[in-house]
């Protein structure tokens, strides 16, 4: 077996690494035998030289097996998860998990925090008073076996290799490597013991993947690896140019998700969520048509069961919804009104998210503290007609000064126009 230095030289010089070499290096990474400098050198070599599908598969499996897993623990239900590549106002997971459980699936959802201009599911959940996303593996196993769902963060024992590599990727400028992204996402999904995975590939100016070419490149890499490791996967490419739904921010997105499960939901959010859950069902039932799967999801949604499952999950993980509603209701808010009659103009999602993030809703580094109260609720969608003085948006923050500052920036962004604005016919671009 090659030494760590020999492995690094081989990859540096463009030679493909064997499965055994990659497995040995990941073991050395987790055990501490490989130094941070050596791990950083490995990441840079992978980024500059690339990883072929065999190397990516080996890296994915080695990372998945670097710690404990949830494989073999749970109920007899099919276990399916969804992963999003990230977008503005993307609170789909909060709706999707209860809906999928109501449809008969187990959903072990290990989520991440927001970084950059996109929010994280963990940050949204933790805006609820008392709610814990720091579940132990035993708690995860118990919840999935008994209640069929949890929403939590990655534990130190679950895919520890990814925790080490992920932190160094940002510091070393190797985030954009398709092979490393593939291994990072899929290693955690394999450790969940899934029977299938649905990928929400966000595409557009407000997404990490700005173009369809970028999204397809990542999807192709993941598809090859999933085929080699035997994980059924479906890719749904969805629009991400403007905020999804009406809210952007941590607590305001929780409120929108809860209301959506109760039946008050925006068309775009409903479309994406319904499509993703339908595709989850189709993964475990080959005879189920797309039309039948969508019909079942909508029937369960209308039944009210997902709304109940949502609140049970919140309580089970220590959250107090009523106390949270009362606390946030007492905080300042400020309306932005239409300056003239006309139509709501297109809202630039990325720019909107960056302003809200800078106001405290997001973080530049993973260890930054955030203000869960900061957010914006949009009262009109692009293309809707408005009358001068009608509210366009409401700004939320923890102080009046913060509200004024954020409202001032947003007033220049949330605008009206005299010309009608066309709306996209569908949020779904294509499905693989």
N, C-alpha and C positions, 0 to 999 in steps of 0.2 A: 504493500500500500504506500502511496506517495505521502510525503510529509506535507504539512500545511504550506510551506514555502513552494514546494514543487507543484502543488495544485494551483497556487496563485500564478506561478510562472506559466503553467500550461494554459490557463484561461487567458492570461495577458497576451500570450502569443497566438491566440485564436484557435487553440485545440479544444475540441469538445471534451467535457468531463464525463466520466462513467457514473452510473448510479451509485456505485460503491464509494467513489471519490466524493460525490456530493453528500451522500449520507454521512460519511466520516467527517466532512467539514462542518456540517450542521451540528453533529454531535459535539465537536470541539467548540463550536460557537456557544452552545447552551451550557456546556460544562465549564467554560471559562478558559479552556486550554488555548483557544484562538484569541488573540488580543483584539481590542477595538480597532486598532490600525489594520490588522490583517482582515477583519470582517469588512472594514471600509474598502480595502483594496479588492476584496472579492466582489463587492457590490459594483464598484467602478468597472471592473473587468467584465462583469455580466452586462452592464449597461452599454459599454463601448463595443464589446465584441458580440453581444447578443446571446440569447439562449435558444437552442433549437427545441422542438417539441419534446424530444426525449429528455433533454436536460431540464426543461420546465416541469415535466411530469415528475422526474426524480426529485427535484427541489420541492415541489408541492407536497409529495408524499413524505419526504424526510421532515419537512416542517410540521406536517399534520401529526406525525408520530413522535415529535420531540417532547411531548408531555402527555398528560392524561387526556382522555376523550370521553364523549357521551355515547359512544358506540355501544349498542346492546342494552341501553337503559331506556325505559319508557313504556308506553302502552303498545297495543297491537295495531294502532292506527298507522297509516302511511305518514312518514316524517318528511315534510317539504318546507323549504325556506325560500325567502326572496332576498336578493341583494340589489341595491341601487348604486350606480356609479356617482350619484350626487347631483342635487339641483336645488334651486331656490324655492323655498316654501314646500319642500318635499316631505310632507307628513304622512305619506302613503302607508308606511309600516305600521303606524298607530291604528289605522283602519283595517289594514290587510290581515294582521295577526288574528284579531277577534273574528273577522269574517271567515277566514280559513278554518279556524277551530269550529265555528258553527257549522261549516260544511263537512266536518268529519276528519280534519287533518290534525296532526301534531305539528306545532311550529316552535322550534327552539331558536329564538332569534337573538343572536349575539351581535350587538350593534357597536357603532363607534361614536366618537365625539366629532363635533364640527371643527373644521380647520379651513382657513381661507374664507371664501365667500359663501360656502354652503354650510347649513346647519347640521347638527348631529342628533340622531334619535335619542342617545343617552342624555344629552343636555335638555332636550324637550321633556323627557320623562322626569328628570330630576328637578324640573321647575315645580313639580307637585310636592307640597309639604310632606316630608317624612319618607318619600319614596326612595327605595334603595335599588340601584342597578348593580351593586357589588355583591352578587350572589356567589356562594361557594358552589363547587361542582356537585356536592351532595344536594344542595338546595335546588339546583337546576334539574338534577335527575328526579327528585321528588315531585317538582312542579310539572315536569313534562309527563311523568307517569300518571299523576293524579288529575291534573287540570289541563294538560295538553298544550300549555303555552307558558313561556316566560320571555321577558325582554331584559337583557342584561349586558354587561360589558365583559370583555375578555378577562379571564382570571390569570394569575401568574403561572398556574399549572397547565392552562389550556394553550397549546401552541406557543410555548415560550420563545421558540426561535423567531416567530413573527414579531413579537414584541421587541426583540433586540434588533432585527433587521429593519423594521419599520422606523424606529427612532433614528437609526443611522442613515437611512435613505434620504430623509429630509435634510440632514446635516451635510450629506455628501453630494447633494444635487443629482441623485439617481432615482428620483421619484417616477420619472417618465418611462422607465424601462417596462416594456410590455410583458416580458417574461417575469419580472419581479412583481408587477402588479397582479398578474395571473396567479402566481404562487401564493401571494399574500391573501388574496380573496378566497381561493379554493382550499387552501390548507385549513382555514378556520371552518369552512363548510364541511369538509371531510371529517374533521374532528367532532362535528355535531352528529355524525352518524346518519346523514340524510339518505332518503330514498330518491330525492330529486331536488333540483334547484331551478328557480326562475330568476333570470337576470333582467333588471330594468336598466337598459342602456340609455341614459339621458343624452340627448344630442342637441346642441344649439349654443347660442352665445352666452347663456347663463349656466352652462354645464362645464365640467372639467373636460369633457370630450366635445369640442366645438363643432367638429365635422363628422359626417357619416363615415368618411374614410377612417378616421381615428377610432370611431366606435366599432366599425367592422373589423379593424385590425385586432383590437383587444378581444372582441367576440370570437374571432377565428382562433386566436391563441387559446382561449379558454375552452372552446369547443373541442379542439384537438386533445387537450389534456383530459377533459371530462370523458372523452371517448376511450382514452387509454386506461383511465382508472375506473371506468364503469359507472360513472355518475350521470344519470339522465338530466339533461339541461335544456331549457328553452330560453331564447333571447327575445325580449320585446324592446324594440327601439322606440323611444317616446320623445316628444318635443320638449325642449327646455330653453325657451327664449325669454319667457316672462314667468313671473311667480306662478306656482301651481296652487290653485285655490285662491283664497282671499287674504291670507295672513302670512307674514314673514316675521319670525321671532320665536322664542322658545315657548313661553306660556301661551301666547295668542294662538300658536299652532296646535297646542294641546286642546284649547277651547274649541277650535274649528274642527279638530278630529272628533271630539266627543259629540259635538252638534251634528256632524256628518253621519255618525253612526245612529243618531237619533232621527235621521231623515232629512236634515237641513244641510244639503251638500251641493257644491258647485259642479257644473257639468264636466269640466276638465278633470277635476279630482275624482269624480265618480267614474268617469270613463277609464282612467288609468288604473284605478284600484280594482274595478270589476274585471278588466282585461287580465291583470296579473293573477288574481285569485282564480279566475277561470282556467288560466294556463297551468296553475298549480294542480287543479283538479284533473286536467287532461293528462298530466304527467303520470298519474297513478291509475288512470282508467282509459286505456287506448280506444275503447269503444265509444267514449263520450265525445260527441261533436262539440264544436265551438259554440254553437247556438244553445245546445243543452247545458253546457257548463255555465255560460253567462246567465241563463234562465235560473239555474239553481242558486248562483251567487245572489242575484237580485231578490229571489224569494226569501232567502235567509236574511238578507239585509232588511227587507220590509217586515220580517217577523219580529224584529227587535232583540233577538237573541245576541247578536254581536255587541250591541250596546251594553247588555247585561254582563257579557264576558269581559268587556273592556273595564268596567268598574270593578268587577271581581278581581281582575288582574292587578289593578291599581291598589286595591285594599290589601291583597295578598302580599304585595311587595312593600307594604308599609305606608302607602300614600293616603293622604286625607284630602279628598277632592273638595268637600264642602268648605273646609278651613282655607284651602288655597283660593277658592272662588271669592271668599270674603276678604282675604288679605289683598289680593290683586285689585279687587273692586275699589279699595280705598286709596289706591295709588293714582297719581295724576294722569290725565290724558288730554289730548288736544286735537280738535278737528281741523282738517284742511278742506276748504270748500272750493267749488268751481268758480273761477274768475269771470266766466262768461257762459252763455248758452253754447251748446255744441255737442261734440262726441268725445268720449274719453280716448285719449291718444294711447299708443302702444307704450307700455311701461318697460323700460330696460331692466331686466331681471338682475343681471350681474351688478350693475351700478347701484341699484336699490339695495341689494344684499350687502354690498361693501359699506354703504353709509350706515346701515343698521348695525353691522358688525363693529364698525369703528365707534359707534355710540355705546357699545358695551354688550351687544347680543352675541358677539363672536369672539374669536381669539386668533392671535397671530402665531402663538405657540401652544402646544397641547397643555402646558401647565398654567396658562393664563386663566384668571378667574373671570367669570362672565356674569352679567346682570340678566337674570331670567325674565325680568319685567319688560325689558326693551323690545319693542316690536311695532309693527304697523298692520292695521286691518284695512284692506281696500274695500270700499263700498260699491264700486262700479268696475266692471270689466272693460277692457279695450273694445271700442265700437259701440258701447251703450250711450244713449242720448242723456244729457244732463242739462239742468237749468241753472243759471247763475245763482250762487249761494247754496246750492245743494252740497251735502258732504261728499267728498271724494275719498277721503281716508281718515282714519283716526290713529294718532301717534300715542304710544304707551311708553312710559319710562318711570323711574323711581323718584324723580323730582321734577318740579315745574321748570327749572332751568334746563334740565336735560330734554324735556318735552319741547321747549321752545327751540333749542338748538337743532334737534332732529327735524322738527316741523319746518324750520327755515330751509334746511337742505332738501327736504322732500318736496316742498312747494315748487321748486325749480324742476322737479322730475315728474311729478304726477300732474299732467297737464290735460287741457281740452283742446280740440281742434274743430274748425268749422266743416271740415271734409269728413265724410263717413270713413270709418276704419274697418277694413275687412277682418274677419275672425277665421282662424284655422278651422277647416272642416273636421279634423280629427286630431287627437293627441298621439295616436298610434301611427308610427311611420312605417314599420314593417315588423315581421315576426320570423325568427329562424327556429 
